[in-house]
Amino acid sequence: MTTQTLAPPRKTGPAYDGVPDYLVDVYDWAYVNPSQVDRLDHNLVVKTLLFCNDQRLMRAYLNEIEPGTRVWQVAHVYGDLVSRAADKVGPNGAFDLTDITPAQVAHGEAKLASKPWASVIRADAAKHTADQPYDLICSFFLLHEVPDHKKREIVDHMLAQLPQGGKAVFVDYHRPAMWQPIRWILKVVNAWLEPFANALWQHDISHYASHADRFSWDKRTYFGGVYQCVIVRHKVAA
């Protein structure tokens, strides 16, 4: 006689409506449960999680924003990054922030409420479209938090929305150098809390693009290879 282990029932309520199962199953403690989001959405938390590399990684994204342009950030980020990105865009441009999780949308709305050129939209990063093209589309530490099939959907969709002359920015984890001691800490963290992160140790972000050869991929790494910033543009026709 075998004993069948039943999975616990999925949590319900407004905070969970429409949230993908993988987010609830893996990241309820970090991104879905509103009380947890309230506790974690602080600059000090971001600084700690990124081993004090938060400012240099944020600058890698912010430095790519031109004032007065149209920018789409595909997911909310804890701390003040979304406010700084919207400020860099300024009132002559447009800043759109999307997220699929109600708690993240609520926090984004609170941060951007005083900036009329900024909008917060509840949407899947692999499905959102706008009436006008974006000059810059950024994924800031999103890809390591989604399964491989979702990585492909998000990367392909971002690049499909990218006009000639525009750029996509990916800031995320990367395979650390063998000498980097943080490598061993992250191995434990990934095994315990981040089951989708190791894929970025094994593959470049271009691996998740169906038509990677149509784009140029400018990758910079930071902190002994722990992090990467990849700038993607359409290739210029010869």
Summary of the structure (lengths in Angstrom):
residues: 238
radius of gyration: 18.0
end to end distance: 68.4
largest distance: 68.8
contacts: 715
relative contact order: 0.13
helix: 39%
strand: 18%
